[in-house]
Amino acid sequence: MTQIRDTLLTVSAGILAVLMLAALVRAVLGPRFTDRLVAVNMMNTMAVAIICILAVRLRDGFLVDVALVYGLLSFLTVAVLARTVSARQRRRQQESGEGGRRNG
Amino acid sequence: MDSVRTALGLALLLFGVFVFFSAVLGLFRFRTALNRMHAAAVGDALGVFCLLLGLMLMQGLSLPALKLLLVLLFLWITSPVASHLLAEMEVLTSPDIRAECKEEKR
């Protein structure tokens, strides 16, 4: 049972790594900035999941703390970037009226 | 009893990986950013829930399991906030947002 458990944990971590690569491809391709940010958010969630799987696989409790801090940082990244772009866009719209919509 | 718990945890873990796969598939299949956010939210909510619940079942009642519960709660609280900020940004910056989603006239 322990053998199966360890193998399946490793395999699912590997699948999640491949899915992270696919999300990275989406982040590179994505035509708009929002697409890239959504893909990066997805990647961060999967990274947290992989670190948690690793904590159970290696029987190391402290890796879960690493996952927690990673989640905090990823939320901070997305929130700061989205708010900065929104604030810049609002300022630009105030300067040039309603016609100032542009691809951010 | 112990092997039943491990088997249940492994089943939940594999289902969570499947949910993540469908979320990434949605990132590629949908066309607009708001639709892609819909697909990504599935992975953020259901995928993380199933995966971490499976890991908690495998871990048993201990301090790491409680920390995993903390990670789950944190992700569930912050993911809607991040989605809201991303949607606000998309609505503000998209040049053809009115063509993408029809708003109702009042």
Backbone of each chain as ProteinMPNN parsed JSONL, in Angstrom:
{"seq_chain_A": "MTQIRDTLLTVSAGILAVLMLAALVRAVLGPRFTDRLVAVNMMNTMAVAIICILAVRLRDGFLVDVALVYGLLSFLTVAVLARTVSARQRRRQQESGEGGRRNG", "coords_chain_A": {"N_chain_A": [[0.837, -1.205, 0.0], [1.956, 1.217, 0.792], [3.858, 1.482, -1.169], [2.275, 1.825, -3.518], [0.986, 4.171, -2.823], [3.104, 6.049, -2.656], [4.049, 5.956, -5.287], [1.791, 6.856, -6.741], [1.503, 9.418, -5.714], [3.879, 10.623, -6.643], [3.424, 10.402, -9.395], [1.136, 11.995, -9.752], [2.144, 14.474, -9.011], [3.955, 14.821, -11.092], [2.182, 14.967, -13.298], [0.864, 17.332, -12.65], [3.008, 19.081, -12.925], [3.433, 18.985, -15.699], [1.013, 20.118, -16.496], [1.386, 22.659, -15.449], [3.39, 23.57, -17.167], [1.893, 23.679, -19.522], [0.112, 25.726, -18.84], [1.944, 27.754, -18.662], [2.654, 28.015, -21.35], [0.233, 29.019, -22.269], [0.313, 31.464, -20.942], [2.379, 32.696, -22.269], [1.393, 32.788, -24.872], [-1.08, 34.104, -24.658], [-3.22, 36.657, -25.807], [-3.939, 39.033, -24.537], [-3.175, 41.12, -21.659], [-4.641, 40.358, -19.43], [-5.231, 37.671, -19.94], [-2.702, 36.514, -19.668], [-2.254, 37.011, -16.955], [-4.28, 35.539, -15.731], [-3.478, 32.958, -16.437], [-1.035, 32.852, -15.074], [-1.918, 33.013, -12.451], [-3.281, 30.579, -12.262], [-1.066, 28.87, -12.572], [0.306, 29.424, -10.205], [-1.471, 28.453, -8.285], [-1.324, 25.74, -8.909], [1.337, 25.279, -8.29], [1.328, 25.572, -5.513], [-0.253, 23.339, -4.911], [1.467, 21.295, -5.781], [3.608, 21.581, -4.015], [2.338, 20.911, -1.621], [1.691, 18.217, -2.146], [4.275, 17.218, -2.278], [5.058, 17.603, 0.369], [3.52, 15.666, 1.682], [4.453, 13.389, 0.412], [7.208, 13.274, 1.032], [7.011, 13.174, 3.724], [7.441, 15.465, 5.277], [6.692, 17.92, 7.425], [7.156, 20.67, 7.419], [7.194, 21.648, 4.85], [4.652, 22.352, 4.154], [4.336, 24.837, 5.281], [5.928, 26.332, 3.565], [4.342, 26.155, 1.282], [2.157, 27.641, 2.137], [3.238, 30.244, 2.425], [3.953, 30.634, -0.216], [1.435, 30.727, -1.398], [0.429, 33.106, -0.233], [2.228, 34.981, -1.383], [1.665, 34.681, -4.105], [-0.972, 35.553, -4.275], [-0.585, 38.205, -3.541], [0.982, 39.127, -5.688], [-0.81, 38.964, -7.924], [-2.882, 40.639, -7.054], [-1.616, 43.139, -6.701], [-0.617, 43.666, -9.3], [-3.003, 43.723, -10.833], [-4.419, 45.825, -9.652], [-2.669, 47.958, -10.074], [-2.61, 48.177, -12.901], [-5.322, 48.728, -13.344], [-5.61, 51.201, -12.014], [-3.883, 52.825, -13.486], [-5.145, 52.731, -15.953], [-7.586, 53.975, -15.364], [-6.697, 56.562, -14.782], [-5.712, 57.282, -17.26], [-8.048, 57.261, -18.76], [-9.436, 59.354, -17.572], [-7.873, 61.476, -18.364], [-8.114, 61.547, -21.17], [-10.839, 61.418, -21.804], [-13.727, 59.406, -22.799], [-12.823, 57.981, -24.985], [-10.419, 56.777, -24.609], [-9.805, 54.05, -24.418], [-7.646, 51.341, -24.453], [-5.545, 48.619, -25.462], [-4.447, 47.038, -22.713]], "CA_chain_A": [[0.0, 0.0, 0.0], [2.84, 2.386, 0.838], [4.48, 1.589, -2.503], [1.291, 2.404, -4.446], [0.733, 5.564, -2.413], [4.222, 6.907, -3.049], [4.09, 6.048, -6.751], [0.7, 7.699, -7.239], [1.81, 10.812, -5.348], [4.892, 11.117, -7.583], [2.837, 10.53, -10.733], [0.239, 13.16, -9.821], [2.985, 15.678, -9.015], [4.471, 14.969, -12.449], [1.105, 15.449, -14.172], [0.648, 18.748, -12.349], [4.114, 19.848, -13.499], [3.157, 19.131, -17.131], [-0.081, 21.085, -16.626], [1.979, 23.978, -15.224], [4.056, 23.961, -18.411], [0.844, 24.065, -20.47], [-0.378, 27.052, -18.436], [2.996, 28.717, -19.025], [2.488, 28.256, -22.783], [-0.912, 29.931, -22.393], [0.72, 32.792, -20.486], [3.212, 33.304, -23.302], [0.58, 33.021, -26.065], [-2.276, 34.904, -24.397], [-3.1, 37.924, -26.538], [-4.104, 40.215, -23.679], [-2.483, 41.039, -20.366], [-5.488, 39.623, -18.484], [-5.033, 36.234, -20.19], [-1.432, 36.103, -19.046], [-2.358, 37.039, -15.496], [-5.117, 34.398, -15.339], [-2.654, 31.75, -16.546], [-0.036, 32.863, -13.999], [-2.653, 32.684, -11.233], [-3.483, 29.125, -12.335], [0.234, 28.231, -12.318], [0.642, 29.551, -8.789], [-2.3, 27.499, -7.542], [-0.789, 24.386, -9.11], [2.6, 25.166, -7.557], [0.966, 25.306, -4.115], [-0.699, 21.947, -4.835], [2.63, 20.408, -5.917], [4.394, 21.624, -2.77], [1.606, 20.142, -0.609], [1.891, 16.796, -2.468], [5.648, 16.889, -1.894], [5.116, 17.521, 1.832], [2.982, 14.368, 2.104], [5.289, 12.335, -0.153], [8.471, 13.189, 1.753], [6.686, 13.162, 5.155], [8.052, 16.629, 5.897], [5.609, 18.832, 7.754], [7.425, 22.1, 7.264], [6.986, 22.073, 3.458], [3.331, 22.963, 4.059], [4.545, 26.261, 5.556], [6.418, 26.913, 2.316], [3.18, 26.292, 0.408], [1.335, 28.744, 2.659], [3.893, 31.507, 2.068], [3.853, 30.753, -1.675], [0.078, 31.191, -1.699], [0.362, 34.525, 0.128], [2.966, 35.794, -2.352], [1.004, 34.664, -5.412], [-2.129, 36.448, -4.183], [-0.079, 39.577, -3.525], [1.393, 39.459, -7.052], [-1.953, 39.196, -8.804], [-3.648, 41.798, -6.58], [-0.879, 44.379, -6.968], [-0.569, 43.927, -10.746], [-4.329, 44.086, -11.339], [-4.792, 47.156, -9.153], [-1.83, 48.965, -10.734], [-3.076, 48.375, -14.275], [-6.633, 49.386, -13.287], [-5.439, 52.606, -11.638], [-3.284, 53.527, -14.629], [-6.159, 52.859, -17.014], [-8.562, 54.998, -14.941], [-6.079, 57.879, -14.955], [-5.633, 57.576, -18.694], [-9.393, 57.574, -19.243], [-9.802, 60.694, -17.109], [-7.145, 62.479, -19.134], [-8.505, 61.637, -22.58], [-12.257, 61.174, -22.016], [-14.16, 58.014, -22.915], [-12.239, 57.311, -26.142], [-9.056, 56.388, -24.32], [-9.637, 52.623, -24.143], [-6.571, 50.773, -25.247], [-5.197, 47.272, -25.023], [-3.483, 47.268, -21.643]], "C_chain_A": [[0.87, 1.252, 0.0], [3.508, 2.626, -0.505], [3.549, 2.285, -3.485], [1.079, 3.883, -4.145], [1.858, 6.473, -2.883], [4.287, 7.071, -4.563], [3.015, 6.999, -7.268], [0.937, 9.165, -6.888], [2.828, 11.402, -6.317], [4.285, 11.364, -8.957], [1.94, 11.766, -10.808], [1.028, 14.465, -9.754], [3.565, 15.92, -10.405], [3.43, 15.488, -13.412], [0.858, 16.939, -13.936], [1.782, 19.608, -12.907], [3.907, 20.052, -14.989], [2.049, 20.155, -17.357], [0.425, 22.508, -16.375], [2.69, 24.471, -16.465], [3.033, 24.407, -19.455], [0.302, 25.451, -20.133], [0.662, 28.119, -18.753], [2.925, 29.052, -20.516], [1.328, 29.223, -23.017], [-0.53, 31.355, -21.994], [1.591, 33.479, -21.527], [2.352, 33.67, -24.506], [-0.455, 34.109, -25.86], [-2.244, 36.292, -24.991], [-3.179, 39.136, -25.63], [-3.406, 40.001, -22.343], [-3.303, 40.246, -19.354], [-5.34, 38.116, -18.664], [-3.768, 35.732, -19.517], [-1.564, 36.026, -17.537], [-3.22, 35.887, -14.986], [-4.296, 33.108, -15.382], [-1.617, 31.692, -15.429], [-0.685, 32.522, -12.655], [-2.882, 31.176, -11.115], [-2.183, 28.38, -11.996], [0.591, 28.287, -10.841], [-0.18, 28.593, -7.943], [-1.748, 26.085, -7.678], [0.537, 24.206, -8.393], [2.334, 24.897, -6.074], [0.546, 23.853, -3.949], [0.492, 20.993, -4.902], [3.445, 20.399, -4.628], [3.686, 20.832, -1.665], [1.763, 18.64, -0.856], [3.279, 16.342, -2.028], [5.771, 16.75, -0.382], [4.598, 16.172, 2.318], [3.887, 13.234, 1.624], [6.587, 12.153, 0.638], [8.286, 13.109, 3.26], [7.412, 14.277, 5.908], [6.974, 17.659, 6.168], [5.88, 20.273, 7.387], [7.246, 22.578, 5.833], [5.62, 22.709, 3.279], [3.418, 24.465, 4.371], [5.029, 26.99, 4.309], [5.252, 27.143, 1.359], [2.31, 27.471, 0.835], [1.929, 30.093, 2.258], [3.826, 31.73, 0.559], [2.467, 31.248, -2.069], [-0.103, 32.657, -1.379], [1.02, 35.388, -0.943], [2.256, 35.83, -3.699], [-0.23, 35.566, -5.391], [-1.686, 37.903, -4.23], [0.31, 40.023, -4.937], [0.199, 39.849, -7.912], [-2.706, 40.456, -8.383], [-2.935, 43.089, -6.937], [-0.867, 44.698, -8.454], [-1.926, 44.401, -11.258], [-4.707, 45.491, -10.89], [-3.967, 48.242, -9.825], [-2.322, 49.257, -12.14], [-4.419, 49.098, -14.278], [-6.476, 50.866, -12.968], [-4.847, 53.407, -12.793], [-4.312, 53.76, -15.721], [-7.188, 53.926, -16.65], [-7.992, 56.392, -15.155], [-6.039, 58.262, -16.426], [-7.003, 57.951, -19.251], [-9.826, 58.956, -18.801], [-9.109, 61.765, -17.942], [-7.721, 62.66, -20.523], [-9.964, 61.283, -22.798], [-12.566, 59.708, -22.206], [-13.44, 57.278, -24.028], [-10.873, 56.723, -25.857], [-8.848, 54.92, -24.05], [-8.57, 52.042, -25.051], [-6.251, 49.398, -24.697], [-4.099, 47.363, -23.976], [-2.441, 46.208, -21.548]], "O_chain_A": [[0.575, 2.225, -0.694], [3.707, 3.762, -0.938], [3.952, 3.207, -4.195], [1.001, 4.724, -5.041], [1.607, 7.54, -3.441], [4.542, 8.164, -5.07], [3.282, 7.844, -8.122], [0.61, 10.053, -7.674], [2.675, 12.538, -6.766], [4.568, 12.37, -9.607], [1.969, 12.5, -11.796], [0.634, 15.457, -10.368], [3.663, 17.061, -10.855], [3.724, 16.342, -14.249], [0.668, 17.708, -14.878], [1.546, 20.744, -13.32], [4.161, 21.138, -15.51], [2.12, 20.962, -18.284], [-0.043, 23.454, -17.007], [2.612, 25.655, -16.796], [3.256, 25.376, -20.18], [0.059, 26.26, -21.029], [0.313, 29.255, -19.075], [3.107, 30.203, -20.911], [1.419, 30.127, -23.847], [-0.974, 32.325, -22.608], [1.554, 34.702, -21.659], [2.542, 34.728, -25.105], [-0.694, 34.932, -26.743], [-1.317, 37.051, -24.706], [-2.558, 40.162, -25.91], [-3.092, 38.877, -21.949], [-2.741, 39.543, -18.514], [-5.323, 37.366, -17.688], [-3.754, 34.676, -18.884], [-1.056, 35.099, -16.907], [-2.935, 35.318, -13.933], [-4.397, 32.268, -14.488], [-1.341, 30.619, -14.893], [-0.089, 31.836, -11.825], [-2.711, 30.578, -10.053], [-2.186, 27.403, -11.246], [1.114, 27.322, -10.285], [0.333, 27.991, -7.0], [-1.702, 25.326, -6.71], [0.844, 23.106, -7.932], [3.028, 24.093, -5.451], [0.927, 23.2, -2.977], [0.535, 20.0, -4.176], [3.919, 19.349, -4.194], [4.339, 20.162, -0.865], [1.945, 17.871, 0.087], [3.452, 15.251, -1.486], [6.499, 15.886, 0.106], [5.155, 15.591, 3.25], [4.072, 12.24, 2.326], [7.018, 11.027, 0.885], [9.26, 12.992, 4.003], [7.925, 14.077, 7.01], [6.4, 18.215, 5.232], [4.955, 21.024, 7.078], [7.153, 23.783, 5.6], [5.426, 23.513, 2.367], [2.675, 25.266, 3.804], [4.607, 28.111, 4.026], [5.171, 28.183, 0.705], [1.791, 28.208, -0.004], [1.208, 30.982, 1.806], [3.663, 32.86, 0.099], [2.33, 32.086, -2.96], [-0.718, 33.388, -2.155], [0.458, 36.398, -1.367], [2.235, 36.864, -4.367], [-0.508, 36.263, -6.367], [-2.324, 38.735, -4.875], [0.014, 41.147, -5.342], [0.184, 40.906, -8.542], [-3.121, 41.249, -9.229], [-3.561, 44.033, -7.419], [-1.077, 45.845, -8.846], [-2.003, 45.362, -12.024], [-5.259, 46.264, -11.673], [-4.48, 49.322, -10.119], [-2.443, 50.415, -12.539], [-4.646, 49.978, -15.108], [-7.137, 51.703, -13.583], [-5.264, 54.537, -13.047], [-4.36, 54.825, -16.336], [-7.619, 54.695, -17.51], [-8.681, 57.291, -15.637], [-6.298, 59.408, -16.794], [-7.119, 58.836, -20.099], [-10.502, 59.665, -19.547], [-9.676, 62.827, -18.198], [-7.817, 63.784, -21.016], [-10.313, 60.872, -23.905], [-11.771, 58.85, -21.823], [-13.437, 56.047, -24.029], [-10.222, 56.215, -26.77], [-7.81, 54.549, -23.5], [-8.595, 52.233, -26.267], [-6.65, 49.06, -23.583], [-2.961, 47.716, -24.289], [-1.564, 46.279, -20.687]]}, "seq_chain_B": "MDSVRTALGLALLLFGVFVFFSAVLGLFRFRTALNRMHAAAVGDALGVFCLLLGLMLMQGLSLPALKLLLVLLFLWITSPVASHLLAEMEVLTSPDIRAECKEEKR", "coords_chain_B": {"N_chain_B": [[-8.539, -0.311, 8.055], [-6.772, 1.789, 7.938], [-5.741, 1.468, 5.362], [-8.025, 1.799, 3.874], [-8.559, 4.502, 4.287], [-6.297, 5.617, 3.077], [-6.704, 4.785, 0.432], [-9.083, 6.135, -0.219], [-8.145, 8.753, 0.01], [-6.266, 8.774, -2.064], [-7.953, 8.429, -4.273], [-9.423, 10.832, -4.175], [-7.316, 12.607, -4.576], [-6.492, 11.96, -7.207], [-8.803, 12.668, -8.579], [-8.777, 15.408, -8.113], [-6.499, 16.121, -9.592], [-7.49, 15.535, -12.113], [-9.488, 17.488, -12.31], [-7.9, 19.765, -12.348], [-6.663, 19.32, -14.791], [-8.849, 19.622, -16.546], [-9.344, 22.299, -16.101], [-7.053, 23.554, -17.151], [-7.366, 22.739, -19.771], [-9.653, 24.22, -20.361], [-8.52, 26.772, -20.297], [-7.225, 26.741, -22.727], [-9.221, 26.246, -24.589], [-11.237, 28.186, -24.483], [-12.179, 31.487, -25.698], [-12.218, 34.258, -24.923], [-10.95, 36.462, -22.315], [-12.522, 36.633, -20.004], [-14.074, 34.311, -20.126], [-12.018, 32.472, -19.868], [-11.227, 32.981, -17.278], [-13.398, 31.924, -15.953], [-13.015, 29.169, -16.412], [-10.583, 28.834, -15.059], [-11.318, 29.32, -12.441], [-12.648, 27.044, -11.686], [-10.575, 25.172, -11.276], [-9.315, 26.525, -9.186], [-11.146, 26.392, -7.088], [-12.64, 23.789, -6.86], [-10.668, 21.918, -7.643], [-8.419, 22.395, -5.949], [-9.69, 21.942, -3.535], [-10.451, 19.153, -3.617], [-7.935, 17.97, -3.981], [-6.388, 18.787, -1.723], [-8.001, 17.828, 0.315], [-7.821, 15.083, -0.119], [-5.07, 14.767, 0.413], [-5.085, 15.469, 3.12], [-6.598, 13.387, 4.183], [-4.856, 11.274, 3.68], [-2.742, 12.012, 5.276], [-3.68, 11.885, 7.885], [-4.802, 12.665, 11.267], [-3.059, 15.318, 12.277], [-0.496, 17.812, 12.888], [0.579, 18.787, 10.34], [-1.679, 18.165, 8.74], [-3.579, 19.95, 9.704], [-2.352, 22.302, 8.935], [-2.535, 21.992, 6.188], [-5.274, 22.268, 5.935], [-5.425, 24.948, 6.598], [-4.073, 26.096, 4.412], [-5.931, 25.441, 2.429], [-8.209, 26.905, 3.274], [-7.158, 29.495, 3.061], [-6.627, 29.694, 0.29], [-9.229, 29.468, -0.667], [-10.347, 31.8, 0.299], [-8.834, 33.877, -0.861], [-8.902, 33.461, -3.638], [-11.437, 34.253, -4.911], [-11.212, 37.023, -4.496], [-8.942, 37.728, -5.991], [-9.91, 36.997, -8.509], [-11.983, 38.834, -8.802], [-10.551, 41.266, -8.901], [-9.093, 40.82, -11.245], [-11.158, 40.64, -13.136], [-12.2, 43.197, -12.975], [-10.042, 44.655, -13.959], [-9.988, 43.622, -16.568], [-12.455, 44.514, -17.617], [-12.026, 47.232, -17.533], [-9.846, 47.643, -19.285], [-10.33, 46.349, -21.714], [-10.845, 46.798, -25.167], [-13.09, 46.011, -26.681], [-15.17, 45.229, -24.961], [-17.876, 45.499, -24.811], [-18.837, 44.189, -26.988], [-18.147, 41.612, -26.395], [-19.521, 40.748, -24.045], [-22.898, 40.869, -23.703], [-24.753, 43.507, -22.445], [-27.655, 44.115, -20.445], [-30.366, 46.203, -21.367], [-31.778, 48.93, -19.542]], "CA_chain_B": [[-9.028, 1.06, 8.251], [-5.752, 2.714, 7.456], [-5.614, 1.375, 3.902], [-9.24, 2.394, 3.296], [-8.36, 5.947, 4.316], [-5.315, 5.965, 2.045], [-7.309, 4.596, -0.889], [-10.011, 7.242, -0.421], [-7.333, 9.946, -0.23], [-5.67, 8.697, -3.403], [-9.018, 8.68, -5.248], [-9.691, 12.274, -4.18], [-6.146, 13.263, -5.175], [-6.519, 11.794, -8.669], [-9.909, 13.479, -9.092], [-8.312, 16.8, -8.118], [-5.606, 16.298, -10.744], [-8.342, 15.57, -13.303], [-10.137, 18.803, -12.35], [-6.879, 20.715, -12.807], [-6.484, 19.095, -16.232], [-9.951, 20.238, -17.294], [-9.207, 23.753, -16.0], [-6.046, 23.983, -18.128], [-8.009, 22.562, -21.075], [-10.513, 25.388, -20.548], [-7.672, 27.919, -20.63], [-6.862, 26.715, -24.135], [-10.359, 26.14, -25.502], [-12.077, 29.381, -24.506], [-11.638, 32.531, -26.556], [-12.026, 35.564, -24.292], [-10.299, 36.374, -21.008], [-13.505, 36.386, -18.947], [-14.392, 32.882, -20.183], [-10.874, 31.724, -19.333], [-11.274, 33.099, -15.819], [-14.4, 30.954, -15.487], [-12.388, 27.845, -16.367], [-9.531, 28.794, -14.033], [-11.928, 29.314, -11.11], [-12.967, 25.642, -11.356], [-9.39, 24.58, -10.656], [-8.997, 27.19, -7.928], [-12.06, 26.014, -6.005], [-12.889, 22.351, -6.709], [-9.443, 21.143, -7.766], [-7.628, 22.51, -4.718], [-10.442, 21.309, -2.449], [-10.329, 17.693, -3.68], [-6.538, 17.557, -3.82], [-5.924, 18.958, -0.342], [-8.772, 16.923, 1.175], [-7.19, 13.777, -0.257], [-3.8, 14.769, 1.145], [-5.373, 15.464, 4.547], [-7.008, 12.029, 4.534], [-3.664, 10.422, 3.705], [-1.848, 12.441, 6.357], [-4.222, 11.561, 9.205], [-4.983, 13.829, 12.136], [-1.771, 15.759, 12.802], [-0.269, 19.231, 12.653], [0.595, 19.087, 8.905], [-3.034, 18.13, 8.186], [-4.217, 21.223, 10.054], [-1.756, 23.333, 8.081], [-3.14, 21.829, 4.86], [-6.603, 22.897, 6.032], [-5.182, 26.393, 6.576], [-3.789, 26.441, 3.012], [-7.199, 25.353, 1.693], [-9.041, 28.061, 3.644], [-6.553, 30.702, 2.518], [-6.853, 29.739, -1.159], [-10.654, 29.699, -0.918], [-10.693, 33.194, 0.586], [-8.176, 34.841, -1.736], [-9.129, 33.264, -5.075], [-12.475, 35.154, -5.434], [-10.746, 38.414, -4.493], [-8.074, 37.878, -7.161], [-10.757, 36.941, -9.708], [-12.701, 40.1, -8.894], [-9.625, 42.3, -9.367], [-8.764, 40.541, -12.65], [-12.313, 40.98, -13.975], [-12.27, 44.656, -13.015], [-9.006, 45.091, -14.885], [-10.374, 43.258, -17.933], [-13.535, 45.391, -18.062], [-11.492, 48.58, -17.733], [-8.859, 47.796, -20.352], [-10.657, 45.705, -22.984], [-11.444, 47.755, -26.094], [-14.374, 45.554, -27.228], [-15.841, 44.457, -23.903], [-19.315, 45.554, -25.036], [-19.191, 43.174, -27.981], [-17.921, 40.279, -25.836], [-20.625, 40.36, -23.174], [-24.034, 41.755, -23.943], [-25.371, 43.997, -21.213], [-29.087, 44.32, -20.648], [-30.807, 47.605, -21.36], [-32.776, 49.199, -18.505]], "C_chain_B": [[-8.045, 2.062, 7.67], [-5.645, 2.693, 5.941], [-6.854, 1.942, 3.215], [-9.088, 3.905, 3.211], [-7.38, 6.384, 3.222], [-5.916, 5.843, 0.657], [-8.276, 5.734, -1.208], [-9.248, 8.54, -0.732], [-6.727, 9.939, -1.612], [-6.718, 8.962, -4.475], [-9.324, 10.167, -5.337], [-8.555, 13.038, -4.844], [-6.19, 13.17, -6.698], [-7.666, 12.592, -9.285], [-9.518, 14.956, -9.135], [-7.381, 17.078, -9.284], [-6.417, 16.368, -12.032], [-9.027, 16.931, -13.442], [-9.149, 19.868, -12.818], [-6.649, 20.57, -14.304], [-7.599, 19.767, -17.018], [-9.869, 21.762, -17.215], [-8.194, 24.27, -17.016], [-6.574, 23.809, -19.541], [-8.911, 23.748, -21.379], [-9.717, 26.631, -20.882], [-7.347, 27.941, -22.114], [-8.071, 26.769, -25.05], [-11.16, 27.426, -25.588], [-11.381, 30.508, -25.247], [-11.328, 33.824, -25.813], [-11.497, 35.393, -22.869], [-11.304, 36.084, -19.902], [-13.924, 34.924, -18.93], [-13.258, 32.053, -19.595], [-10.829, 31.816, -17.817], [-12.284, 32.136, -15.227], [-13.802, 29.557, -15.375], [-11.354, 27.757, -15.255], [-10.129, 28.732, -12.63], [-12.332, 27.905, -10.692], [-11.777, 24.978, -10.669], [-9.081, 25.195, -9.307], [-9.89, 26.72, -6.789], [-12.126, 24.495, -5.83], [-11.589, 21.543, -6.735], [-8.621, 21.178, -6.49], [-8.343, 21.829, -3.555], [-10.241, 19.797, -2.455], [-8.902, 17.247, -3.39], [-6.097, 17.656, -2.364], [-6.714, 18.087, 0.62], [-8.199, 15.506, 1.104], [-5.883, 13.691, 0.511], [-4.026, 14.739, 2.651], [-5.806, 14.085, 5.021], [-5.801, 11.108, 4.627], [-2.783, 10.728, 4.909], [-2.359, 11.993, 7.722], [-4.292, 12.81, 10.064], [-3.642, 14.213, 12.766], [-1.618, 17.237, 12.492], [-0.148, 19.58, 11.163], [-0.795, 19.058, 8.267], [-3.777, 19.424, 8.503], [-3.656, 22.368, 9.216], [-2.302, 23.236, 6.658], [-4.537, 22.443, 4.841], [-6.473, 24.416, 5.978], [-4.903, 26.871, 5.147], [-5.084, 26.463, 2.21], [-8.081, 26.566, 1.987], [-8.488, 29.341, 3.029], [-6.809, 30.813, 1.015], [-8.316, 30.019, -1.46], [-11.039, 31.141, -0.646], [-10.096, 34.125, -0.468], [-8.509, 34.669, -3.211], [-10.287, 34.104, -5.617], [-12.04, 36.608, -5.473], [-9.865, 38.666, -5.718], [-8.893, 37.864, -8.44], [-11.5, 38.255, -9.907], [-11.796, 41.202, -9.437], [-9.274, 42.093, -10.84], [-9.921, 40.925, -13.56], [-12.461, 42.487, -14.085], [-11.258, 45.214, -14.01], [-9.403, 44.805, -16.33], [-11.452, 44.2, -18.455], [-12.998, 46.791, -18.337], [-10.638, 48.678, -18.992], [-9.29, 47.213, -21.682], [-11.318, 46.693, -23.93], [-12.827, 47.321, -26.593], [-15.128, 44.726, -26.204], [-17.344, 44.434, -24.151], [-19.758, 44.575, -26.103], [-19.067, 41.782, -27.381], [-19.07, 39.852, -24.932], [-21.743, 41.379, -23.314], [-24.604, 42.199, -22.601], [-26.838, 44.268, -21.487], [-29.43, 45.796, -20.539], [-31.854, 47.798, -20.274], [-33.484, 50.507, -18.811]], "O_chain_B": [[-8.419, 3.034, 7.014], [-5.482, 3.732, 5.301], [-6.766, 2.495, 2.118], [-9.437, 4.52, 2.203], [-7.6, 7.381, 2.534], [-5.675, 6.689, -0.204], [-8.293, 6.241, -2.33], [-9.639, 9.314, -1.605], [-6.674, 10.977, -2.272], [-6.436, 9.629, -5.47], [-9.47, 10.71, -6.432], [-8.787, 13.996, -5.582], [-5.958, 14.156, -7.398], [-7.529, 13.131, -10.383], [-9.876, 15.672, -10.07], [-7.454, 18.141, -9.901], [-6.098, 17.143, -12.934], [-9.138, 17.466, -14.545], [-9.505, 20.763, -13.585], [-6.461, 21.561, -15.01], [-7.343, 20.409, -18.037], [-10.275, 22.451, -18.151], [-8.424, 25.289, -17.667], [-6.278, 24.619, -20.419], [-8.944, 24.234, -22.509], [-10.175, 27.466, -21.663], [-7.208, 29.01, -22.707], [-7.977, 27.278, -26.167], [-11.71, 27.74, -26.644], [-10.161, 30.501, -25.411], [-10.282, 34.43, -26.047], [-11.586, 34.309, -22.292], [-10.984, 35.366, -18.955], [-14.113, 34.346, -17.859], [-13.496, 31.058, -18.91], [-10.444, 30.861, -17.142], [-12.074, 31.591, -14.143], [-14.033, 28.845, -14.398], [-11.251, 26.732, -14.581], [-9.523, 28.159, -11.725], [-12.36, 27.59, -9.502], [-11.921, 24.319, -9.639], [-8.643, 24.505, -8.387], [-9.445, 26.653, -5.643], [-11.725, 23.967, -4.792], [-11.418, 20.604, -5.958], [-8.176, 20.14, -5.999], [-7.707, 21.218, -2.696], [-9.899, 19.213, -1.427], [-8.675, 16.284, -2.659], [-5.501, 16.721, -1.829], [-6.176, 17.646, 1.635], [-8.1, 14.814, 2.117], [-5.603, 12.692, 1.175], [-3.284, 14.086, 3.385], [-5.44, 13.653, 6.114], [-5.715, 10.27, 5.524], [-2.162, 9.836, 5.487], [-1.561, 11.744, 8.626], [-3.886, 13.89, 9.634], [-3.15, 13.533, 13.666], [-2.509, 17.847, 11.9], [-0.721, 20.585, 10.74], [-1.07, 19.837, 7.353], [-4.521, 19.936, 7.666], [-4.382, 23.286, 8.834], [-2.51, 24.252, 5.995], [-4.938, 23.062, 3.855], [-7.31, 25.094, 5.382], [-5.417, 27.903, 4.715], [-5.318, 27.372, 1.414], [-8.632, 27.179, 1.073], [-9.246, 30.175, 2.533], [-7.162, 31.882, 0.517], [-8.62, 30.736, -2.414], [-11.955, 31.665, -1.281], [-10.762, 35.056, -0.923], [-8.411, 35.631, -3.972], [-10.148, 34.644, -6.715], [-12.44, 37.353, -6.367], [-10.013, 39.68, -6.4], [-8.611, 38.629, -9.362], [-11.636, 38.738, -11.032], [-12.194, 41.974, -10.31], [-9.168, 43.057, -11.598], [-9.702, 41.476, -14.639], [-12.804, 43.007, -15.147], [-11.56, 46.114, -14.793], [-9.187, 45.634, -17.214], [-11.384, 44.643, -19.602], [-13.453, 47.462, -19.263], [-10.694, 49.686, -19.697], [-8.686, 47.538, -22.705], [-12.269, 47.369, -23.536], [-13.658, 48.176, -26.899], [-15.66, 43.662, -26.519], [-18.024, 43.484, -23.763], [-20.92, 44.17, -26.131], [-19.782, 40.866, -27.787], [-19.548, 38.722, -25.033], [-21.563, 42.574, -23.079], [-24.899, 41.377, -21.733], [-27.223, 44.605, -22.606], [-28.863, 46.531, -19.731], [-32.722, 46.945, -20.091], [-34.366, 50.922, -18.06]]}, "name": "protein", "num_of_chains": 2, "seq": "MTQIRDTLLTVSAGILAVLMLAALVRAVLGPRFTDRLVAVNMMNTMAVAIICILAVRLRDGFLVDVALVYGLLSFLTVAVLARTVSARQRRRQQESGEGGRRNGMDSVRTALGLALLLFGVFVFFSAVLGLFRFRTALNRMHAAAVGDALGVFCLLLGLMLMQGLSLPALKLLLVLLFLWITSPVASHLLAEMEVLTSPDIRAECKEEKR"}
